[in-house]
């Protein structure tokens, strides 16, 4: 049996520090931005739309949509609503824990 196995949570703590630390918080923010981008990309793909088509429908520049989908943009909630609800016909539900 290998006793050197670490859990994902242990790995995150070793690499980014404990929950609540500045480095860990920055990691979590970036991870969530990436996840949001993946959701938008997948919903756009399921809607059979290109970034150009989504941009035309929402008035958001294609280059900005690309940055969001690649997790390289801090996105406002209003932009998410425009992309997902107006552009892709999806409904956003926000949960705060």
C-alpha positions, -999 to +999 in steps of 0.1 A: +000+000+000+013+035-010+012+059+020+024+088-001-010+093-018-024+128-011-060+139-015-068+167-039-076+190-010-042+183+006-026+190-028-044+224-030-034+233+005+003+223-002+004+243-034-019+273-027-022+274+011-051+270+034-086+281+025-089+318+031-053+326+023-047+352-004-029+327-027-057+301-023-085+327-028-068+338-061-066+302-072-103+296-064-113+327-083-093+317-113-107+281-111-143+294-110-136+318-140-124+288-159-154+267-150-178+295-160-160+298-194-164+260-199-201+262-191-206+290-217-185+272-243-205+240-238-239+257-239-229+276-270-218+243-286-251+226-276-269+256-292-249+250-324-237+286-323-203+301-331-187+328-310-195+352-339-232+343-338-233+346-300-216+380-303-241+392-329-270+381-308-258+396-275-238+427-286-207+413-268-175+413-288-163+379-301-129+385-286-144+390-252-165+359-255-133+340-264-115+354-233-144+344-211-145+309-226-108+305-220-111+317-184-091+348-190-117+374-180-133+385-148-169+385-160-197+406-146-229+389-137-248+411-162-225+398-190-232+362-179-270+369-180-267+384-215-246+355-228-266+326-212-301+339-210-304+363-239-279+347-262-283+310-254-319+308-240-307+293-207-316+303-171-291+313-145-297+303-109-274+319-083-267+301-051-248+316-022-237+293+006 
